[in-house]
């Protein structure tokens, strides 16, 4: 019977009750946990979960910073398509409205909701505030799309005060879009936190730094629920008990629990600090940047310099960097070794606080009788560097910046054995397709960028590497006014990163293996890295081999692999015509992109739109001098007209999203200062033109133009079908339409 269940998960899900999902995520949590081969870590509950899970030794986030990492995790799409690489943008407004609305893009909890699940969230799941639709660092949470009930916010400021709409006194309105929700610390807790037993300094009056002071760590003899993570633990335990009783009993649920720690500052109760004796703390063995590192690779100390007790301690030192990259006179700031010990102890204590809350949640799941029908997952939103490479934070593409813990526990009836370790490189993008397959759900409206891990979960010996032997991460950086994107690929043996010039509006890099002005390279040897011992945190990413001639063939091989596959990981979502099952929310309309917008559908949908023209118009008669047509339009004031330059799409749009589009047979140029923005990509070079070759419409950028070839064919009804370009790419250009869509 067990063999049959393993062969067909879909059959099991159809025949049995629907599986629940308990989704747990922790902020800044790297895999410094006992089940990853680190016995000094006091994490018995993570050991317990690992013994009931498949633990992924090489799991990676997409961007090592909170909001973009969580955007990818919760939407299942690559950051280049979501246009979210930093804290700030909300994916439903950074993406085109026809691809970001609730009918076109379903988040992970939203898709479960639309398939009949009760979805509830507690703590930090989406990044609170603007990155998820809120404001001023509060609210959001992708409400009301993702949740069946009002989301319960609970974050923490660096002053140790709770960060939530409720704590800020927001009004509490009716319905699923209630705002004033979340955790509130009691008056007794606030008083307790004012008097820490340990913290890194004193006020002028001699009292220890306590509540309200921005310090890097603090220990107080206060109950767990004086801290936001303890309050999240309380709320989730109560929610699990409610799920096992009427009116929820029998209704499938998706329950998300998000913990703040071990994010800075390291605030935890006394008992958590007592688990780690100061004399037992081991600091990072490699506390300097990698040898021959290109300058964009380093974040210059991370966030640690913002605290009262650390900012005066940072020392400026020169950094020996990659001479082949032309980097000179580069320096950074470093903490003295003496400070490493207390900060590392604070990080480890914060991890143990989260471990205790996870144990309470697992206890509640067991006692409720729901464990055998619930999928449990745990991950961190990204990694963290606790002094390694001189870094104190995420903000890098180094292994420790992007590597995360990942445990997936299927109910016992679906697993032949628990306690296994998977070694294939996997991505946060893989979790969305994994969970919907495990629960027996159909695909969401968007085209997910990841792969389901179910074959590995059902049989850890499955050769998952034959499908995709790498995981991608990226990070944006500006050095001396030069904007870079670091595209990083982790294979079983290597970490290879290219820091390249990047067109942020077209979301496309300028690849180059030899041009060090365009791209700077990193290559780190991980051939002996199992990811399951202390060496994984100290012995790798310390010497950049990219410019070592002995590794030239390896660099060329990996460069070819990352260039050929980067686009495959950022394929755009598509909008299916079929309705989705389950109850539909009734959200307000999302903010709309300004008028004057060009678009066409991906050929995978079987529908091709014309270039935009008058609002609501259909394809017009072809003008003899150019193969450009008017069609269904989002630009209220855009019209086609004949000009001396050729065919011109005129728009009164004033924000630069859509200006003038010129074309005219095999001639027609675009005067300097005019052009069109396709998803923000401006063509403003004199001599840009449209040409027709072999039935294909080409936009040819003149020398110095910011975009290159725009390819397409003419359909029988005169609309332009854009497809993959066959015209060779030139240095400094981006092929906007290659294999993708206008947006």
Buried (B, 14 or more C-beta within 10 A) or exposed (E): EEEEBBEEBEEBBEEBEBBBBBBBBBBBBBBBBBBBBBEEBBBBBBBBBBBBBBBBBBBBBBBBBBBBBBBBBBBBBBBBBBBBBBEEBBBBBBBBBBBBBBBBBBBBBBBBBBBEBBBBBBBBBBBBBBBBBBEEBBBBBBBBBBBBBBBBBBBBBBBBBBBBBBBBEBEEEEEBBBBBBBBBBEEEBBBBBBEBBBBBEEEEEEEBBBBEBBBBBBBBEBEBBBBBBBBBBBBBBEBBBBBBEEEBEEBBBBBBBBBBBBBBBBBBBBBBBEBBEEEEBEBBEBBBBBBBBBBBBBBBBBBBBBBBBBEEBBEEEEBEBBEBBEBEEBEBBBBEEEBBBBBBBBBBBBBBBBBBBBBBBBBBBEEBEBBEBBBBBBBBBBBBBBBBBBBBBBBBBBBBBBBBBBBBBBBEEBBEEBEBBBBBBBBBBBBBBBBBBBBBBEBBBBBBBBBBBBBBBBBBEBEBEEEBBBBBBBBBBEBEEEBBBBBBBBBBBBBBBBBBBBBBBBBBBBBBBEBBEBBBBBBBBBEEBBBBEBBBBBBBBBBBBBBBEEBEEBBEBBBEBBBEBBBEBBBBBBBBEEEBEEEEBEBEEBEEBBBBBBBBBBBEEEEBBBBBBBBEBBBBEBBEBBBBBBBBBBBEBBBBEEEEBBBBBBBEBEEEBBBBBBBBBEEBBBBEEBBBBBBBBBBBBBBBBBBBEEEBBBBBBBEEBBBBBBBBBBEEEBBBBBBEBEBEBEEBBBBBBBBBBBB
